């Protein structure tokens, strides 16, 4: 008898693999192909370093709203405050938030 010590993530992955339907496999393959096309597009448009960074779902201070949206998708909600000439936005992603000032990412909260 062999004793196997699996991490929780590995156990969940094994359980998940057992319950995947053929339709889900096809959908994942399509999503994988779509993300490869998106990655190639982003690298061509922004160069390898920035394009790969965005396609991997990362954000950082100083990013534009366009790059943040390409990285994280469209937000669930946008809260906008205008004070004088300054526009402050809070993008809501479930329980995660991204903050912009005049179109530039200034902070995020996960």
C-alpha positions, 0 to 999 in steps of 0.5 A, a space after each residue: 500500500 502506497 501513501 500519497 500526500 497531496 496538497 489541497 490544490 492537487 486533490 481539487 485538480 484531480 477531482 476536477 479532472 474526473 468531472 470534466 465533460 466533453 463539452 467543457 473540454 472543447 470550451 477550454 480548448 477554445 478558450 486556450 486558443 483564444 488566449 493564445 491569440 490575445 497573447 500574440 496580439 498584445 505582444 505585437 502591440 505592446 512588445 514582449 515584456 508589457 504584452 506578456 505582463 498583460 496577457 498573464 493578468 497582471 496590473 501595476 501602478 502607472 498602467 492606463 485604463 485600456 491596459 488594465 481592462 485588457 489584463 483583468 477584463 471589463 469591471 463589474 461596476 465603475 464608480 466615478 468621482 470628479 473633483 475639479 479637473 481630477 477624475 477618480 474611478 474605482 473599478 469593482 471586480 467582485 471583492 477586488 478593486 482597482 483605482 484610477 486617477 485621470 485614467 492612470 492606475 494608482 492603487 488596487 485592493 485584492 
